[in-house]
């Protein structure tokens, strides 16, 4: 995924702001889906210092597609250090278990704005920060649509510029035989960045998808640093579409 503001500066021009952009408020999270009813065990100092493999998982179910069968949301973080775990988010169809959306990132971004620009010196502090951010990825607040403040003072749940750019990404992937769940490669970013004004067809489709997504439940998550994303299911595109990305 890519932030819209890194492409054509469209978010800045729209004068949008998201109150929840960046770190979302801390919430108590029920981790029973991933731990069988008990909170994740805290590792001992000896285990942390021995570079033992780390594996953290959280799961939940929600029906965002509206087909009556909840999709399966799963987050897995693996690695040997809490400040450099590889995280993978998957949303799978509740009926077929086919992946509907995939995102990957590294927990190093969770420490980007720590004091002095460096991760805490304490191993326990790094573990606490990482676990906190991973736990809230699938918390109830993640399924509440963010409210964007427009230049005219009105609020909105969907950013048209984000939708339009994601539709252009999807079109590029489909033209080049890549699945909707595939990451957008660098050459696509470069091609879209050099593209001229969007076509009339793309603008019209973006308008239709924006109207569609306004009535859809959404999912928002924080990847660290300045990266916050919101997606919602589009029947028109038959995939999840980014409704917001910051910054």
N, C-alpha and C positions, 0 to 999 in steps of 0.2 A: 504494500500500500504506500501511497505517497500523499503528502500534505498538499492541498490545493495552493497554499500560499507560496510554494516553491515552484509553481509553474507560471501562471500568468498574473500573479498578484491580485487575483480576483477577490479574495476575502478582504484584503486591506481596502480595496476600492469600495467594497460594500459597507465598510464600517461596522463589521459585526463584532460582537463580544459574547463570550459564553461564561456565565458565572461559575460553572463547574469545570472550566478548562484548567488543565494542570491537575494537581492532586485533588482527588475527590475527598470529601470528609470521611474520617475514619468511622467504620460501622462495625458492630458486632456481627460476625458472619457464622452461619451454621455450616460446619464442615462435615456434617454427618454423612453426606453422600460419598465423600471421599475417604472417610475414616471409620465407617461403621458405627457412628454415633458418638465417637470420642474425638476430642481435639487432637491435632497432630502432635506426636511426642516431641519434646524438646531434646535435641541431641546434647550429649555431654561434651565438655570442653575437650576431653581426650578424643572423642570421635571427630570433632571439628578440626582438631590439629593433625589428624592422621590422613587428611585428604580423602576420607571415605566418600563414596559416591552419594550424592544428594538427589532425592527424587520427591517432589511435592506434587500432589494431584488434587484437583477440586472438580466436582461435577454438579450439574443441575439439569433440570428439564423445563422448557418453556415452549409454548406454541406461538411462534412469531409468524408462521406462514399462514395460519388461519385454516389449516386442514383438519383441525380437531385432534391431531396427534402431536403431542409436544416434541419439539426437537431436543436432541441431547447435546448439551454444552459440556465440553471437557477441557480443562487446562492442565498441562503437564510441564513441569520445570525440572531439568536435569543438569547435572554438572558436578564440579568438585568444590566450588566456592559460591557463597551466597551472592556475592557482588558480580558474578559472571555466569549465571545459569542461563541455559537456552530454554526459552518458553515457547510452547506451541498451543495455540487455541484452535479447537475444532468445533464446528457446529454440524451435527449429523442429522439426517432425516430420521424422524421417529419411526417410520414404517420400514424403510429399506436399509437404514444405517449408512447411506451414501453421504459422503462429505458435501455439505452445502456451502461452507465457508471455512477458510483456513488463514491463520495469521501467525507469524513467528517474530520474536524479538529477543533481546538479551537484557538481563536484569541490571546490567551496568548503567542503563539509562535511569534507573530509580535513584541513583546517587548523583545525578548531574547537578543538582542544586543544593547539595549538602554544604554545610559551612566550609569555606575555603576551597570549594570546588572539588573536594576529595571525599571518598567514603570514610565513615567513622573508623577510628583506629581499633575499636573493640569488635572482635568477631561476633560477640553476642549482639551488639548493636546492628551489625550488618545483617545478621540472621533475622532480627526483629523487623527491620525495615523491609526486607525482601518478603518475608512471610505476610506482613501486613498488606503489602501491595498485591500479592498473589491472592490472598484470601478475599479481598474485596472485588476482584474481577467478576465474580459471579454472584455478588450480593444483590439484595432486592433493589438497591438504588441503581444498579446497572441497567435495570429494565424500566426506568422512568425517563421519558423523553426530555432531553435538555431544552432549555428555553433560550433562544438567541435574541439578542436585542438589536433591532435593525436601525439603520441610519435615521429613519423617521420616528423612532421611539417605540414602534410596535414590536411585539414578540412573535417569534416563529420557531417551529420545531425542526424545520428542514432548511438547509442552505442550498439555494438553486445552483450556485457556482460549483459547489462540491459535487452535486448530482450530475451536472453537465460534464465535468471532467471525468468522473467515474464512468459515465456512459461512453465517453471517448476511449477510455482504457479498455472497457469491455469489448468495444467494437474492434480495437486493435488486436486483442487477444483472440477473438473469434476469427478474425481474418487470417491470423497466423497459426490457427489450429491449437491454441492454448486453452485449457479449461478455465472456467470462470474462477475456480478456486486457486489457480496458479498465481504466483507473485508476478507483478508487472516487471519485466526485465528492463535493464538500463536503456537498451536501444529504443524501447517503447517510450520511456520518459523523454528521451532526446527527440524522438519523432514528434511526440505530442507537444513538446515545448517549442518546436520550430513550426508547428502547424499554424496556419492563418486563422482567421475568424471561423467559429463553428458554422457548419452548414445550417441551412434553414430546417432540414430534417432533424438534425441533432437538437437544435433549439426547441423545436416543437415536441420532440420526444422528452426532453428534459422537463418542459412545462407539464406534460402529462404525468410523468413519474413523480414530480414534486407534489402534484395534487393527490396522487395515489398514496404516497408515503405519509402525508399529513394525518391520515386516518389509521396508520399502521402502528402496532407496538414496535418498540425499537430496543436496541442493545448498545450500550455505551461502555467503553473501557479505556483505561489509562495505561500507556505503555512506558511511561517515564519521560523525563525531560519536559518537552512541550507537546508531546504526542497524545492526543485524545481523539478517539474515533467513535462515530455513531453509525450503525447500519440498520436497515429495515428491509423487509422482504417486498419485492416487486413482482406481482403476477405478470405484469407486462414484459419484464425482462426475464422472468423465471429464475431469479437469483437475488442474493442480498446486494443492496445498493448502498453506498455511503451517503448518508444524509447530512453528515457534518464531519469535518476534520480540522484539527487545530494543532499546531500553528506553524 
